[in-house]
Structures are given as C-alpha cells and as structure tokens.
Amino acid sequence: MAGKYFGTDGIRGRANGVITPELALKVGQAAGLAFQRGEHRHRVVIGKDTRLSGYMIEYALVGGFTSVGMDVLLLGPVPTPAVAMLTRSMRADLGVMISASHNAYEDNGIKLFGPDGYKLSDEIEHAIEALIDKDVSRKLSKSRDLGRARRVDDVRARYIEFAKRTLPRNMSFEGLRIVVDCANGAAYKVAPEALWELGAEVFAIGVEPDGFNINRDVGSTAPDALVKKVREMRADIGIALDGDADRVLIVDDRGRIVDGDQLMAVIAQSWKNDARLSKPGVVATIMSNLGLERFLESIGLSLARTAVGDRYVLEHMREHGFNLGGEQSGHIIFSDFTTTGDGLLAAMQVLSVVKRMGRPVSEVCHMFEPLPQILKNVRVTHSAKALTSSEGVVHVIENAKRRLGQRGRLIIRPSGTEPVIRVMGEGDDRDLVEQLVDDICAALSAKAAA
C-alpha cells in the first residue's frame, strides 16, 4: 500500500521536484535510524543507475546515513538486483538503489532493501516515513561516532560471477549471436561482459550513458531500436533491459517481441520438466495475460495472481513456497537465486533453454497465443481513487464489465509509479475490448477535466 512518500516501488518522482537533496538526506537519516539494531558498526550499500541526478541524491544520502553513524559503501552504477545481492553478501544492514527504473532521466527514485536483500515491508516503510517527518536532531551521532564512506571497486565482477553461477556448470552460449540493449542504464557494462564471458557473440546498444539518455529510445520500454539491430545483425536473439536492469523483454530471430508472460511460460515448462519448481505453479500479477493462465493449466500448473508490483509477487512466493514468479513487464523473480526481479538472470535462463533445445528463439519463446489486451493510461492531477469511485465513472465501468461478461477481464487501477490511471482490458473480441477501454478512459478524462 502506498504511503506519503513510498509508492509500490520505493520513493519516486521528479528530481529536484519530489526527490530533493533535503528529502534524500532525511531518508538516509530515517532509514539509518530504523535499521540500527545492535552494538555493531552499521553499514549501508548504495548503488545507482546513470541519471545525472544520481550524484546529487547519492551524496545527500551519504550525508544522512553518516550523520546517524552508518558507514557507506558506494557501488556506483550497478543493476538493482546487484544491490539486493550485495546487501546480503557484504553483510550490510541496509541496501539502497537510486533509480527511477524505466522512467525518463528527469525522474529518479530511492529503493530500499533490508539486510536479507528483500524490499521493505509496508510496516517498515511506514516507520521510516514517520521518522522522515520528525525532528531527529537529538538522535544524530556524536562527532566521534559519525560514519565513513568509501567506494567499492570490484562490484561488477562480483555480480557477473554471481549471475554465471545461476547456470549449469558447463553451460555455454557459444554460437549464439546476441544483441543486448542496456537502455543506457545501470547494466551498460555488466550485461555485455557477462554474455561475452559465457561465449556469445555480443552486439551491444544503449551502452553510452551521458546522464540524460537513460531509456531514451532504447531499453525494454522502447524496443524498436533492438528490433532493428536484431534484423540488421541477423542475430539469434535480442535482449532489452530497462534503466535499472530488473526487467527484460526479448526480441526473437524474426524480430518479434516476447514479453514477460511468454518468458515465464518458457521457464516454467523447462523447470517443470527438470523438477525444479518448488510448487506446481507460477505467481504473476492481475495484469498477466489470460493466455498464460490457460497455457499453464494445460501443462498441469497453476497461476496465482497478485496486485501489480514485483514486491507483491515476491511476498506471495515467499508466503506460499513458490520459486518462480514475475510480471508481464518482464520482472522475473527466481527465489532460488535472488530476492528481486533480475533482467539479466531471466535472459540467461531463457538462453539456456534455447541452447539446450537447439531451436530458434522464435519457436522456443512463443508458448501460447495471447488474448488481445489493450492497456491505456489516463493522466491525473488529483486523487485517482476519487476519480475511479465517482458515480459517472463507476456506471461506465460496471456497464463495460456487463458487456464483456465471461469473455475477458477489465482492470482499472492507479499507477504506483506515475500520476496516471491504467485501464486494461483483454478478451477474445479485440474490437469490443478496445471500445470498452476507450469508453472508460473517456469517462475518466472527462471527470478529471471537470
């Protein structure tokens, strides 16, 4: 549940608008105080993506953490899953990722991980929020107890070795021509290096960050550049990461896009055949296509659905013992290896299936025919909840659901990361679904403008 500062994926907003140095300083102090447990010397690891504002936020966080006596280990530009992994590996009390994921460079955010590498619970986030709004000056460290900060040099090598160890010992990608699009983001060095070390012929794009071009016309939210490059190089596969590399989409050898639902289907079937699934099923969100659910049922697996957000997928996985889950957007979680979504690991798992089967990606990665699915956004400037619960909008939504009946689904929800309401419809009749989604969007827009 979103709070005053925290949304579904940490704190996010316009740099120097929502995410200011003052806020970052307070977050560092509040989180540092919340995670001081015991008499040991406390430490926090901080990673970031390639946004210009990362410098400003990084140093403000350092000021906050050191002022409450925490030592800071600065990781530099690394993927979000690397921060989660290193938080545990380096026995840190807290991990921080400075990133706005797939958003444009003007935005930034702060994601927090506990000492176990997992994103924080709602309860802990609320406790931190309460401290942010309090005067903590009396809780600051004495001069002799202030924290220190230093940079860690071998971060990329550690993460690459970790990623490679998730594959079978003798797995090699030799003979595969791979285009990898790093979105000018956090994985611009580690992803091409890891794939090359595994034997692939690698063509990298989106690896020239300048502080402004993260996610700009590249990455998993803008796959046209990858599609073009795959066709140009006659590659076997294209891999697109987002700004912080916790999500991925694939482009097959025919230039077709493969989303997270198809990737979960590929991995689920492979892991089922290898008896690697801890439970006979997969966890996904309410946004995953009905086609995925039907496919999993056809091979004897269930699909458990959660609210949107990889943290909710992970919470369900942990509570019920699943080891595979994810989102249609490409957040794939392998709880045997990681504590959060990892785009590079997901790509490597798919590559291992492709390599073992010896078939083209276009065959391996199209497991089911998805139902037509329409997703549109309505930008809002005030309460999304008030809009969606207003009498006129509720009437339009109820009428749309009656018309669709059992032939599909409609989901209307406020985004946890952007000021928009997302309207999603899916069903066997694409024209009907699109009409119903348009009707709902028009009602929301009219109410928002009133």
C-alpha positions in Angstrom: 0.0 0.0 0.0 1.4 3.4 -1.0 2.2 5.8 1.8 3.1 9.5 2.0 6.5 9.0 0.4 6.7 5.3 -0.6 4.8 4.0 -3.7 4.8 0.5 -5.0 8.5 0.6 -5.8 10.2 2.9 -3.3 10.1 6.7 -3.5 10.0 8.1 -7.0 9.4 11.4 -8.6 10.9 14.4 -10.5 14.5 15.1 -9.5 14.7 18.4 -7.6 10.9 18.3 -7.5 9.8 15.4 -5.5 13.2 13.8 -5.0 15.3 16.7 -3.5 18.6 16.6 -1.6 16.7 17.5 1.5 14.4 14.5 1.2 17.3 12.2 0.4 19.1 13.4 3.5 16.0 12.8 5.6 15.5 9.3 4.1 19.1 8.5 4.9 18.8 9.6 8.5 15.4 7.9 8.9 16.3 4.6 7.3 19.7 4.6 9.1 18.0 5.1 12.5 15.3 2.4 11.7 18.0 -0.2 10.9 20.4 0.4 13.8 19.9 -2.8 15.6 22.6 -3.9 18.0 26.0 -2.5 19.0 28.0 -3.5 15.8 29.2 -0.9 13.4 26.4 -0.5 10.9 26.8 -0.2 7.2 24.7 0.5 4.1 25.5 -0.2 0.4 24.3 2.4 -2.2 24.0 1.7 -5.9 22.6 3.8 -8.7 21.8 4.0 -12.4 23.2 6.5 -14.8 20.9 9.6 -14.3 22.6 12.9 -13.8 20.6 13.5 -10.6 22.1 10.3 -9.2 25.2 12.3 -8.0 23.0 14.7 -6.1 20.9 12.1 -4.4 23.9 9.8 -3.7 25.8 12.4 -1.7 22.7 13.6 0.1 22.0 10.0 1.2 25.7 9.7 2.3 25.2 12.8 4.4 22.1 11.3 6.0 23.5 7.9 6.7 26.9 9.0 8.1 25.2 11.6 10.3 23.5 8.8 12.2 26.6 6.7 12.4 26.3 4.3 9.4 29.3 3.5 7.2 28.5 3.8 3.5 29.8 1.6 0.7 29.3 3.2 -2.7 28.8 0.7 -5.5 28.4 3.1 -8.5 26.2 2.2 -11.5 25.0 -1.4 -11.0 21.7 -3.1 -11.6 19.1 -3.1 -8.8 19.4 -6.9 -8.3 23.1 -6.4 -7.8 22.4 -4.1 -4.9 20.0 -6.6 -3.4 22.6 -9.4 -3.7 25.5 -7.3 -2.4 23.4 -6.1 0.6 23.4 -9.7 1.8 26.8 -10.7 0.5 28.5 -7.8 2.2 26.6 -8.2 5.4 25.1 -4.7 5.2 22.3 -3.6 7.4 20.6 -1.8 4.5 20.8 -1.5 0.7 19.8 1.5 -1.4 19.3 1.7 -5.2 19.0 5.2 -6.7 16.9 4.8 -9.8 13.5 5.5 -11.4 13.7 2.3 -13.4 12.1 2.7 -16.8 11.2 6.4 -16.3 13.0 9.2 -18.2 16.1 10.9 -16.8 14.2 13.8 -15.3 12.8 11.4 -12.7 14.7 9.5 -10.0 13.9 7.3 -7.0 15.1 5.6 -3.9 14.6 1.9 -3.3 15.5 0.3 0.0 16.4 -3.3 0.8 16.7 -4.9 4.2 19.7 -6.9 5.4 18.2 -10.0 3.8 18.1 -8.4 0.4 14.4 -8.1 0.2 12.4 -4.9 -0.4 11.0 -3.5 2.8 7.5 -4.4 4.1 4.8 -1.8 4.3 5.2 -1.7 8.1 8.9 -0.8 7.9 8.2 1.8 5.2 5.6 3.4 7.4 8.0 3.5 10.3 10.6 5.2 8.1 8.0 7.7 6.8 7.2 8.6 10.4 10.9 9.3 11.1 11.2 11.4 7.9 8.6 13.8 9.3 10.1 14.0 12.8 12.9 16.2 14.1 15.7 13.6 14.6 18.4 16.1 15.5 18.7 14.7 19.0 19.3 11.2 17.6 22.2 12.2 15.4 25.6 10.7 16.2 28.2 12.4 18.3 31.3 13.6 16.4 33.4 10.6 17.2 30.6 8.2 16.1 30.0 9.6 12.6 30.0 7.2 9.7 32.6 6.9 6.9 32.1 6.5 3.1 34.2 4.7 0.6 33.8 3.3 -2.9 33.9 -0.5 -3.7 35.9 -1.4 -6.8 35.1 -5.0 -7.7 31.3 -4.7 -7.7 30.7 -5.6 -11.4 33.0 -8.6 -11.3 31.2 -9.9 -8.2 27.8 -9.6 -9.8 28.8 -11.2 -13.1 30.2 -14.2 -11.3 27.0 -14.5 -9.2 24.9 -14.4 -12.4 27.0 -17.0 -14.2 26.8 -19.4 -11.2 23.0 -19.5 -11.6 23.5 -21.6 -14.8 24.6 -25.2 -15.1 28.3 -25.5 -14.7 29.1 -26.4 -18.3 26.6 -24.1 -19.9 28.0 -22.1 -22.8 26.3 -19.6 -25.2 28.9 -20.2 -27.8 27.4 -20.0 -31.3 24.7 -17.5 -30.3 24.6 -14.1 -31.8 23.1 -11.8 -29.2 22.1 -8.1 -29.3 21.8 -6.7 -25.8 20.2 -3.3 -25.2 21.2 -1.8 -21.9 19.0 1.3 -22.0 22.0 3.5 -21.3 21.4 2.4 -17.8 22.8 0.5 -14.8 23.7 -2.6 -16.7 25.6 -1.0 -19.5 28.9 -2.7 -18.5 27.8 -5.9 -16.7 25.3 -7.3 -19.2 27.6 -7.3 -22.3 30.5 -8.6 -20.3 28.6 -11.4 -18.7 27.2 -12.7 -22.0 30.6 -12.4 -23.7 32.2 -14.4 -20.9 29.6 -17.1 -21.4 30.8 -17.5 -25.0 28.3 -15.5 -27.0 29.0 -13.1 -29.9 27.6 -9.9 -28.4 26.4 -6.7 -30.1 25.7 -4.0 -27.5 23.5 -0.9 -27.9 22.3 1.5 -25.2 25.8 1.4 -23.6 26.8 5.1 -23.9 25.1 6.8 -20.9 25.5 10.6 -20.7 23.3 11.3 -17.7 20.3 12.3 -19.9 19.7 9.4 -22.3 18.7 6.6 -20.0 15.7 4.8 -21.5 15.6 7.4 -24.4 14.5 5.4 -27.5 16.3 2.3 -26.1 15.6 -0.4 -23.5 12.7 -2.6 -22.7 10.1 0.3 -22.9 11.4 1.3 -26.4 12.2 -1.9 -28.2 12.2 -0.6 -31.8 16.0 0.0 -31.7 16.6 -3.6 -30.6 14.2 -5.0 -33.2 16.1 -3.0 -35.9 19.5 -4.2 -34.6 18.5 -7.8 -34.4 17.4 -7.8 -38.0 20.5 -5.8 -39.1 22.9 -8.3 -37.4 20.8 -11.4 -38.2 21.1 -12.2 -34.5 19.6 -15.2 -32.8 18.1 -13.1 -30.0 17.8 -9.6 -28.7 17.7 -8.7 -25.0 16.4 -5.4 -23.8 16.8 -4.3 -20.2 15.4 -1.2 -18.5 17.2 1.6 -16.7 18.0 -0.4 -13.6 18.0 -3.8 -15.2 15.4 -5.5 -13.0 13.2 -6.2 -16.0 13.7 -7.6 -19.5 12.0 -8.3 -22.8 13.2 -10.5 -25.6 13.2 -10.0 -29.4 13.3 -13.2 -31.3 15.2 -14.1 -34.5 12.2 -12.9 -36.6 12.1 -9.5 -34.9 9.1 -10.2 -32.8 8.8 -9.0 -29.2 8.5 -11.6 -26.4 7.1 -10.2 -23.1 7.4 -11.4 -19.6 4.3 -13.7 -19.8 5.9 -15.7 -22.6 9.3 -15.8 -20.7 7.6 -17.2 -17.6 5.9 -19.8 -19.7 9.2 -20.9 -21.2 11.0 -21.1 -17.9 8.0 -22.7 -16.1 7.8 -25.5 -18.6 11.5 -26.1 -18.5 11.7 -26.1 -14.8 8.7 -28.4 -14.5 10.4 -30.9 -16.8 13.6 -30.7 -14.8 11.6 -31.0 -11.5 13.0 -27.6 -10.4 9.7 -26.0 -9.4 9.2 -25.9 -5.7 5.4 -25.7 -6.2 3.4 -26.8 -9.3 2.7 -23.2 -10.3 3.8 -19.7 -11.1 3.0 -16.3 -9.4 2.1 -13.3 -11.5 0.0 -10.2 -11.3 -3.5 -9.3 -12.3 -2.0 -7.8 -15.5 -0.7 -11.1 -16.9 -2.5 -12.3 -20.0 -5.3 -14.9 -19.7 -3.4 -16.9 -22.3 -0.6 -17.5 -19.8 -3.1 -18.9 -17.3 -4.6 -21.2 -19.9 -1.2 -22.4 -21.1 0.0 -23.2 -17.5 -3.3 -25.1 -16.9 -2.6 -27.2 -20.0 0.7 -28.4 -18.6 -0.6 -29.0 -15.1 0.5 -25.8 -13.4 -1.5 -23.1 -11.6 -1.2 -19.3 -11.9 -1.6 -17.3 -8.7 -2.3 -13.6 -9.2 -1.3 -10.7 -7.0 -1.6 -6.9 -7.0 0.7 -5.1 -9.5 4.3 -4.8 -8.3 7.1 -7.3 -8.1 7.2 -6.9 -4.3 3.7 -8.4 -4.1 4.6 -11.2 -6.4 7.6 -11.9 -4.2 5.6 -11.7 -1.0 3.2 -14.3 -2.3 6.1 -16.5 -3.4 7.7 -16.4 0.0 4.5 -17.0 1.9 3.3 -19.9 -0.2 6.6 -21.5 -1.2 6.8 -20.7 -5.0 10.2 -20.2 -6.6 9.2 -18.7 -9.9 7.1 -15.6 -10.5 7.0 -12.3 -12.3 5.2 -9.6 -14.3 4.2 -9.2 -17.9 6.5 -6.2 -18.0 9.5 -8.5 -17.6 10.2 -8.5 -13.9 11.0 -12.2 -13.4 11.9 -13.5 -9.9 13.9 -16.6 -9.2 13.8 -17.0 -5.5 16.3 -19.8 -5.6 18.9 -17.2 -6.6 17.6 -13.7 -6.0 15.4 -11.5 -3.8 14.1 -9.2 -6.5 13.5 -9.1 -10.3 16.6 -9.6 -12.4 16.5 -8.9 -16.1 19.9 -10.4 -16.9 19.2 -13.6 -15.0 15.9 -14.0 -16.7 17.5 -13.6 -20.1 20.2 -16.1 -19.2 17.6 -18.7 -18.1 15.8 -18.3 -21.4 19.1 -18.6 -23.3 20.0 -21.8 -21.5 16.6 -23.3 -22.7 17.3 -22.1 -26.2 20.8 -23.5 -26.2 19.7 -26.9 -24.7 16.8 -27.3 -27.2 18.8 -26.2 -30.2 15.8 -24.5 -31.8 15.3 -20.9 -32.9 14.1 -18.4 -30.3 11.0 -17.8 -32.4 10.0 -21.3 -31.7 11.1 -21.7 -28.1 9.7 -18.4 -26.8 6.2 -18.4 -28.2 4.4 -20.9 -26.0 0.9 -19.6 -26.3 -1.3 -17.2 -28.3 -2.1 -14.2 -26.0 -5.6 -12.9 -25.9 -5.9 -9.3 -27.3 -5.0 -7.0 -24.5 -5.4 -3.2 -24.5 -3.7 -1.0 -21.9 -4.2 2.8 -21.9 -3.2 5.5 -19.4 -5.2 8.5 -18.3 -3.1 11.2 -16.7 -4.5 12.7 -13.5 -3.6 15.7 -11.3 -5.6 14.8 -8.2 -6.9 11.8 -6.4 -7.1 8.7 -8.6 -9.2 7.0 -6.0 -11.8 9.8 -6.1 -12.0 9.6 -9.9 -12.4 5.8 -10.1 -15.1 5.8 -7.4 -17.1 8.8 -8.8 -20.7 7.9 -9.8 -20.4 8.5 -13.5 -17.2 6.6 -13.9 -18.4 3.7 -11.8 -21.5 3.4 -14.0 -19.4 3.3 -17.2 -17.1 0.6 -15.7 -20.0 -1.6 -14.5 -21.6 -1.3 -17.9 -18.4 -2.3 -19.6 -18.0 -5.4 -17.3 -21.5 -6.5 -18.1 -20.9 -6.3 -21.8 -17.6 -8.2 -21.6 -19.1 -10.9 -19.3 -17.1 -14.0 -19.1 -15.2 -13.4 -22.3 -12.4 -11.4 -20.7 -11.2 -9.1 -18.0 -11.2 -5.4 -17.2 -8.8 -3.8 -14.7 -8.7 -0.2 -13.7 -6.0 0.9 -11.2 -3.9 3.9 -10.3 -0.2 3.5 -11.1 2.1 3.2 -8.2 5.0 5.0 -10.0 3.4 7.6 -12.2 0.4 10.1 -11.9 -1.8 8.0 -14.2 -4.7 5.6 -14.0 -4.1 2.5 -16.0 -7.1 0.9 -17.8 -6.5 -2.7 -19.1 -8.9 -4.8 -21.0 -8.5 -8.3 -22.5 -10.7 -10.7 -24.3 -11.3 -12.8 -27.4 -13.0 -9.9 -29.2 -10.4 -7.2 -29.7 -12.8 -4.6 -31.1 -15.1 -4.9 -28.2 -12.3 -4.7 -25.7 -10.8 -1.6 -27.3 -14.2 0.1 -27.4 -14.8 -0.7 -23.7 -11.3 0.6 -22.7 -11.9 3.8 -24.7 -15.2 4.3 -23.0 -13.7 4.0 -19.6 -10.7 6.3 -20.5 -13.1 8.9 -21.9 -15.2 8.9 -18.7 -12.0 9.2 -16.5 -10.7 12.1 -18.7 -14.0 13.9 -18.6 -14.2 13.6 -14.8 -10.6 14.7 -14.4 -11.2 17.8 -16.5 -14.3 18.7 -14.7 
